[in-house]
């Protein structure tokens, strides 16, 4: 699966190029404007884990080390 996000040059935040975002819709939701769609669903699933970005980075590093041991 291709990533939706790209790390910005300074490495502290991300962006989603529209060609990677999949289908999304901008909606007026009463007093605010919001977006819905694939990228929002993916972000929501990550947020539902309750993990911080630092915890996710640690898990990725640990998985990489595990894959090197197995391979």
Secondary structure, 3 states (H helix, E strand, C coil): CCCCCEECCCCCCEECCHHHCCCEEEEEECCEEEEEEHHHHHHHHHHHCCCCHHHHHHHHHHHHHHHHHHC
